[in-house]
């Protein structure tokens, strides 16, 4: 099994390199291709009992659940301060470079924290505030342009505030207002002017970050509406196909909050979300017809922690209740649940160099895990004790460093092998 995992990782790195070259330089939500898999080498295969050594730590980034976006010369992260969402830039050694307000926090007083992970593309940083202010910020902390696309398209703001992290495709910034005017919009990255609009479905948008894939020779943007998973032509905004994901959940009594970015491989998509929803793998048909259901599984239903596909297995967590969840492994080909197990609580999952990193949300335990279809195979773990609130921010790995956020606090650890 280890042999096949190594072969897959090499292939994934090669494919991701091609995609990054094709799609343009972009840093942001869950790493290359939004897959949660980071292209790293030379990382530790186990940790000391106290965890990896800390390089630096900071406070004062504002309250939030977003992840850090790490580029070659800076680290960007969002947070809320007072009534404003702010973007902060740090140097590679943890020194604050600048901070800029870019929009208003969500009007939900019970969950005002920033959720947008910044997107960096060719010298520009794109962010979205809790009330829909899309801002393009320069590397020196100046706002180049801003547009509130929820106000522009008379779209209702989601109950928990806007959580979208912008997607950039060929100098276009993609946003999904929903409502009765446009389901998706592309803005010119240079000036914020509208390039194209996708017709509406007359229903609200969701909390999902749009995913860029390449299928049948086209760049396709995939996201959730309340009812559908849709595929949109990145060149002109034309709706290519839709799949009635709501129908997969007709037998469920849970809510319809869609949070996770779907997984994609070789013409197949996998979508899974919490709130007692059923997950589904679907096939994108080459003849242009709407996708078809391959299998569904009600047991894999991650709340806010994402999922990764390693070899032939999906690793994620379950949303048993708002305060409790477990970890799960599902077969990509068949949809069979391989195992479900407790380890503190549900949380986020990423991967690098063939290993998993899981970060549970209740008490901040972070573990290094060996992918294993028979059990949750913990190698090492440690606890993040500083900061406050749920541990909902997804970790990030860059240049042998692990970036971990907890509320107003961020720490950076060294993962480099000796």
C-alpha positions as CSV (number, residue, x, y, z in Angstrom):
1,X,0.0,0.0,0.0
2,X,2.9,2.4,0.8
3,X,4.3,1.8,-2.7
4,X,1.0,2.9,-4.3
5,X,0.7,6.0,-2.0
6,X,4.2,7.1,-3.1
7,X,3.4,6.6,-6.7
8,X,0.2,8.6,-6.3
9,X,2.0,11.5,-4.6
10,X,4.6,11.8,-7.3
11,X,1.8,11.8,-9.9
12,X,-0.2,14.3,-8.0
13,X,2.8,16.7,-7.7
14,X,3.4,16.5,-11.5
15,X,-0.3,17.0,-12.3
16,X,-0.5,19.9,-9.8
17,X,2.6,21.6,-11.4
18,X,0.9,21.4,-14.8
19,X,-2.4,22.8,-13.4
20,X,-0.6,25.6,-11.6
21,X,1.2,26.5,-14.8
22,X,-2.0,26.4,-16.7
23,X,-4.2,28.2,-14.2
24,X,-1.6,30.9,-13.2
25,X,0.2,31.5,-10.0
26,X,-2.3,31.6,-7.1
27,X,-2.0,31.0,-3.4
28,X,-4.9,30.6,-1.0
29,X,-7.6,28.4,0.3
30,X,-6.4,24.8,1.0
31,X,-3.3,25.0,-1.2
32,X,-2.7,23.8,-4.8
33,X,-6.0,23.1,-6.6
34,X,-7.8,23.7,-3.3
35,X,-7.1,20.0,-2.6
36,X,-5.7,20.3,0.9
37,X,-2.6,18.6,-0.3
38,X,0.6,20.6,-0.1
39,X,3.6,20.0,-2.3
40,X,6.4,19.7,0.2
41,X,9.5,17.6,0.6
42,X,11.9,16.9,3.5
43,X,9.3,17.0,6.3
44,X,9.6,15.2,9.6
45,X,8.0,11.8,9.7
46,X,7.4,12.0,13.5
47,X,7.4,14.8,16.1
48,X,8.9,15.2,19.6
49,X,6.4,14.7,22.4
50,X,6.0,18.5,22.7
51,X,5.4,18.8,19.0
52,X,7.5,20.5,16.3
53,X,9.7,23.5,17.4
54,X,8.0,26.9,17.2
55,X,9.6,29.4,14.9
56,X,7.5,32.4,15.8
57,X,4.0,33.4,17.1
58,X,1.8,36.5,16.9
59,X,-1.4,37.9,18.4
60,X,-3.5,40.8,17.3
61,X,-4.5,39.4,13.9
62,X,-8.2,39.9,14.8
63,X,-10.9,37.3,15.4
64,X,-11.4,34.8,12.7
65,X,-11.5,31.3,11.3
66,X,-9.6,31.9,8.0
67,X,-6.3,30.3,7.2
68,X,-3.0,32.0,6.4
69,X,-2.0,32.5,2.8
70,X,1.7,32.2,2.4
71,X,3.6,33.5,-0.6
72,X,7.4,33.8,-1.3
73,X,7.7,37.2,0.5
74,X,4.7,37.5,2.9
75,X,2.0,35.9,5.0
76,X,-1.5,37.3,4.7
77,X,-4.4,36.6,7.1
78,X,-7.8,38.2,7.8
79,X,-9.6,39.0,11.0
80,X,-12.2,41.2,12.6
81,X,-11.5,44.3,14.6
82,X,-14.5,46.2,15.9
83,X,-16.9,46.5,13.0
84,X,-14.4,46.0,10.3
85,X,-12.7,43.0,8.6
86,X,-9.0,43.6,8.3
87,X,-6.2,42.1,6.2
88,X,-2.8,41.8,7.8
89,X,0.6,41.1,6.1
90,X,3.6,39.7,7.9
91,X,7.1,39.2,6.7
92,X,8.5,35.6,6.7
93,X,10.1,36.1,10.1
94,X,6.8,37.2,11.7
95,X,7.2,41.0,11.6
96,X,4.0,42.9,10.8
97,X,4.3,44.8,7.5
98,X,0.9,46.5,7.3
99,X,-2.8,46.2,8.1
100,X,-5.8,47.5,6.1
101,X,-9.5,47.5,6.7
102,X,-11.4,46.2,3.6
103,X,-15.1,45.9,4.5
104,X,-17.8,45.5,7.1
105,X,-18.1,42.4,9.3
106,X,-21.2,40.2,9.1
107,X,-24.3,41.5,10.8
108,X,-24.7,38.2,12.7
109,X,-23.7,39.3,16.2
110,X,-23.3,35.7,17.3
111,X,-20.7,34.8,14.7
112,X,-18.9,38.0,13.5
113,X,-15.4,36.3,13.0
114,X,-13.7,36.7,9.6
115,X,-13.9,33.6,7.4
116,X,-12.3,34.6,4.1
117,X,-8.9,33.1,3.4
118,X,-7.0,35.7,1.2
119,X,-6.3,34.8,-2.4
120,X,-2.9,35.9,-3.8
121,X,-2.5,36.2,-7.6
122,X,0.4,37.9,-9.4
123,X,1.0,40.6,-6.9
124,X,-2.7,41.2,-5.9
125,X,-4.5,40.0,-2.7
126,X,-8.3,39.4,-3.0
127,X,-10.5,39.3,0.1
128,X,-14.3,39.3,0.8
129,X,-15.8,40.8,4.0
130,X,-18.6,39.3,6.0
131,X,-21.1,41.5,4.2
132,X,-19.8,41.0,0.7
133,X,-17.2,43.7,0.1
134,X,-14.8,42.2,-2.5
135,X,-11.5,44.1,-2.3
136,X,-8.3,43.9,-4.4
137,X,-5.3,44.9,-2.3
138,X,-1.8,45.6,-3.5
139,X,1.3,44.1,-2.0
140,X,2.0,47.4,-0.1
141,X,-1.5,47.3,1.6
142,X,-3.4,49.7,-0.6
143,X,-6.9,49.0,-1.9
144,X,-6.9,49.1,-5.7
145,X,-10.6,48.7,-6.0
146,X,-13.6,47.3,-4.1
147,X,-17.2,46.3,-5.0
148,X,-19.9,44.9,-2.8
149,X,-21.3,42.2,-5.1
150,X,-24.2,41.3,-2.7
151,X,-25.5,44.9,-2.8
152,X,-24.8,45.1,-6.6
153,X,-26.9,42.0,-7.3
154,X,-29.5,42.5,-4.5
155,X,-28.5,39.2,-3.0
156,X,-29.3,38.1,0.6
157,X,-26.4,37.6,2.9
158,X,-26.1,34.2,4.4
159,X,-27.1,33.6,8.0
160,X,-23.5,33.2,9.2
161,X,-22.0,35.8,7.0
162,X,-20.1,35.4,3.8
163,X,-17.4,32.8,3.9
164,X,-16.2,32.8,0.3
165,X,-12.5,33.0,-0.6
166,X,-12.1,34.5,-4.1
167,X,-11.0,32.3,-7.0
168,X,-8.9,33.9,-9.7
169,X,-9.0,32.5,-13.3
170,X,-7.2,34.2,-16.2
171,X,-7.3,37.7,-14.6
172,X,-10.9,37.3,-13.5
173,X,-12.0,37.2,-9.9
174,X,-14.9,34.8,-9.4
175,X,-17.7,35.5,-6.9
176,X,-21.1,33.9,-6.2
177,X,-23.8,36.3,-5.0
178,X,-26.8,34.0,-5.8
179,X,-30.3,35.5,-5.6
180,X,-32.4,36.4,-8.6
181,X,-29.8,38.3,-10.7
182,X,-26.7,36.2,-11.1
183,X,-25.5,32.9,-9.6
184,X,-21.9,33.6,-10.4
185,X,-20.0,36.7,-11.5
186,X,-16.5,37.3,-12.9
187,X,-14.8,40.7,-12.2
188,X,-11.8,42.1,-14.0
189,X,-8.9,41.8,-11.6
190,X,-7.4,45.1,-12.8
191,X,-10.4,47.3,-12.2
192,X,-13.3,45.4,-10.7
193,X,-15.5,45.7,-13.7
194,X,-17.9,42.9,-14.6
195,X,-16.6,40.5,-17.3
196,X,-19.5,38.0,-17.3
197,X,-22.5,36.8,-15.3
198,X,-24.0,33.4,-15.0
199,X,-27.8,33.3,-15.0
200,X,-29.5,33.0,-11.6
201,X,-31.2,30.0,-10.1
202,X,-33.4,32.3,-8.0
203,X,-32.0,30.9,-4.7
204,X,-29.4,31.9,-2.3
205,X,-25.7,31.1,-2.5
206,X,-23.8,28.9,0.0
207,X,-20.6,29.0,2.1
208,X,-18.5,27.1,-0.4
209,X,-15.4,28.3,-2.1
210,X,-15.6,27.8,-5.9
211,X,-13.3,25.1,-7.3
212,X,-11.5,25.4,-10.6
213,X,-11.1,22.1,-12.5
214,X,-10.1,21.2,-16.1
215,X,-12.5,18.8,-17.8
216,X,-13.0,17.9,-21.4
217,X,-10.5,20.5,-22.4
218,X,-12.2,23.4,-20.6
219,X,-11.6,25.3,-17.4
220,X,-14.7,24.8,-15.4
221,X,-15.7,26.5,-12.1
222,X,-17.7,24.2,-9.7
223,X,-19.7,25.3,-6.8
224,X,-22.9,24.8,-4.8
225,X,-26.2,26.6,-4.9
226,X,-28.9,25.7,-2.4
227,X,-30.2,22.9,-4.7
228,X,-27.5,22.2,-7.3
229,X,-23.8,21.5,-7.9
230,X,-23.1,23.6,-11.0
231,X,-20.3,23.7,-13.6
232,X,-19.6,27.0,-15.3
233,X,-17.4,27.8,-18.2
234,X,-14.6,29.9,-16.9
235,X,-14.1,31.7,-20.2
236,X,-17.7,33.1,-20.6
237,X,-19.8,32.2,-17.6
238,X,-22.0,29.9,-19.5
239,X,-23.7,27.2,-17.4
240,X,-22.3,23.9,-18.7
241,X,-24.2,21.5,-16.4
242,X,-26.0,21.1,-13.1
243,X,-26.6,18.2,-10.7
244,X,-29.5,18.2,-8.2
245,X,-27.5,17.6,-5.0
246,X,-30.6,18.5,-3.0
247,X,-32.3,15.3,-4.3
248,X,-29.5,13.2,-2.8
249,X,-30.6,14.5,0.6
250,X,-34.4,14.2,0.2
251,X,-34.4,11.5,2.9
252,X,-32.5,13.7,5.3
253,X,-33.9,16.1,7.9
254,X,-30.8,18.2,8.3
255,X,-30.0,21.7,7.2
256,X,-28.7,22.6,3.8
257,X,-25.5,24.5,4.6
258,X,-22.8,23.6,2.1
259,X,-19.4,24.5,3.3
260,X,-16.8,22.1,1.9
261,X,-15.0,22.6,-1.4
262,X,-15.7,19.4,-3.5
263,X,-12.9,16.9,-4.4
264,X,-12.2,16.3,-8.1
265,X,-10.3,13.6,-9.9
266,X,-10.4,12.3,-13.5
267,X,-13.9,13.5,-14.4
268,X,-15.5,12.7,-11.0
269,X,-16.6,15.1,-8.2
270,X,-17.2,14.3,-4.6
271,X,-19.3,16.6,-2.4
272,X,-19.9,16.2,1.3
273,X,-21.2,18.5,4.0
274,X,-22.4,18.3,7.6
275,X,-25.8,18.8,9.2
276,X,-26.9,15.2,8.6
277,X,-26.5,15.4,4.9
278,X,-25.6,12.5,2.5
279,X,-22.4,12.8,0.5
280,X,-22.2,11.9,-3.1
281,X,-19.7,11.1,-5.9
282,X,-20.9,12.1,-9.3
283,X,-19.5,11.6,-12.9
284,X,-19.1,14.6,-15.2
285,X,-20.3,13.3,-18.6
286,X,-18.2,13.9,-21.6
287,X,-21.3,14.4,-23.9
288,X,-22.3,17.6,-22.0
289,X,-25.3,16.1,-20.3
290,X,-25.8,16.7,-16.6
291,X,-23.6,14.6,-14.2
292,X,-24.8,11.3,-13.0
293,X,-24.7,9.8,-9.5
294,X,-22.0,7.2,-8.9
295,X,-22.6,6.5,-5.2
296,X,-23.8,8.1,-2.0
297,X,-22.8,7.7,1.6
298,X,-24.6,9.3,4.6
299,X,-21.7,8.6,7.1
300,X,-19.1,11.1,5.7
301,X,-20.5,14.5,6.5
302,X,-17.7,17.0,7.5
303,X,-18.9,20.1,9.3
304,X,-16.2,22.8,8.6
305,X,-13.0,20.7,8.3
306,X,-12.7,19.7,4.7
307,X,-11.5,16.4,3.3
308,X,-8.5,15.0,1.3
309,X,-8.1,12.3,-1.2
310,X,-5.0,10.2,-0.8
311,X,-4.6,7.2,-3.1
312,X,-8.0,5.5,-3.2
313,X,-9.3,6.8,0.1
314,X,-11.1,10.0,1.3
315,X,-10.1,11.1,4.8
316,X,-12.4,13.5,6.7
317,X,-14.5,13.9,9.8
318,X,-18.2,13.6,10.7
319,X,-20.7,16.2,12.1
320,X,-22.5,14.1,14.7
321,X,-23.6,17.3,16.5
322,X,-22.4,20.9,16.6
323,X,-20.1,20.0,19.5
324,X,-19.1,16.4,18.6
325,X,-17.7,14.5,15.6
326,X,-15.4,11.7,14.7
327,X,-12.8,10.9,12.0
328,X,-13.7,8.8,8.9
329,X,-12.1,7.0,5.9
330,X,-14.2,6.2,2.8
331,X,-13.2,4.2,-0.4
332,X,-13.2,6.6,-3.4
333,X,-14.2,3.9,-5.9
334,X,-17.1,2.2,-4.0
335,X,-18.2,4.7,-1.4
336,X,-17.7,2.1,1.3
337,X,-16.9,3.4,4.8
338,X,-13.6,1.8,5.9
339,X,-13.7,3.1,9.4
340,X,-15.1,5.8,11.8
341,X,-13.3,6.5,15.0
342,X,-13.1,9.0,17.9
343,X,-10.0,11.1,18.5
344,X,-10.9,14.1,20.7
345,X,-13.3,15.7,18.3
346,X,-14.0,16.5,14.6
347,X,-11.8,19.0,12.9
348,X,-9.8,19.9,9.8
349,X,-7.5,17.7,7.7
350,X,-4.7,18.5,5.2
351,X,-1.8,16.5,3.8
352,X,1.8,16.8,2.8
353,X,4.5,14.3,1.7
354,X,2.1,11.4,2.0
355,X,1.0,12.1,5.6
356,X,-2.1,13.6,7.1
357,X,-2.4,16.5,9.5
358,X,-5.6,16.6,11.6
359,X,-6.5,19.5,13.8
360,X,-9.4,18.9,16.1
361,X,-11.7,21.8,16.9
362,X,-12.5,21.6,20.6
363,X,-9.2,21.5,22.4
364,X,-6.6,22.2,19.7
365,X,-4.9,18.8,19.5
366,X,-3.0,18.5,16.2
367,X,-1.8,15.1,15.0
368,X,0.5,13.7,12.3
369,X,-1.3,10.6,10.8
370,X,-0.2,7.8,8.5
371,X,-2.9,7.2,5.8
372,X,-4.4,3.8,6.5
373,X,-7.6,2.3,5.3
374,X,-7.9,0.0,8.3
375,X,-7.6,2.5,11.2
376,X,-6.8,6.1,12.3
377,X,-3.0,5.7,12.5
378,X,-1.7,8.5,14.8
379,X,2.1,8.9,14.6
380,X,2.6,12.0,16.8
381,X,0.5,14.8,18.3
382,X,0.7,18.0,20.4
383,X,-1.8,20.6,21.6
384,X,-2.2,24.3,20.6
385,X,-3.1,26.0,23.8
386,X,-3.1,29.7,23.0
387,X,-5.9,31.7,21.4
388,X,-9.7,31.3,21.9
389,X,-12.8,30.1,20.3
390,X,-13.3,27.0,18.2
391,X,-10.2,25.7,16.4
392,X,-11.9,26.0,12.9
393,X,-9.0,27.4,10.9
394,X,-7.4,24.9,8.6
395,X,-3.6,24.5,9.0
396,X,-1.3,25.5,6.2
397,X,2.1,24.0,5.2
398,X,4.7,26.1,3.2
399,X,8.4,25.7,2.8
400,X,8.7,23.2,5.6
401,X,6.6,25.3,8.0
402,X,3.3,24.6,9.7
403,X,1.0,27.7,10.1
404,X,-1.7,27.2,12.8
405,X,-4.3,29.8,13.7
406,X,-6.6,29.9,16.7
407,X,-8.8,33.0,16.9
408,X,-6.6,36.1,17.3
409,X,-3.4,34.0,17.6
410,X,-1.1,32.4,14.9
411,X,1.9,30.2,15.4
412,X,4.5,28.9,13.0
413,X,6.3,25.6,13.5
414,X,9.2,24.0,11.8
415,X,8.4,20.7,10.1
416,X,11.8,20.2,8.4
417,X,13.6,16.9,8.9
418,X,17.0,17.2,10.6
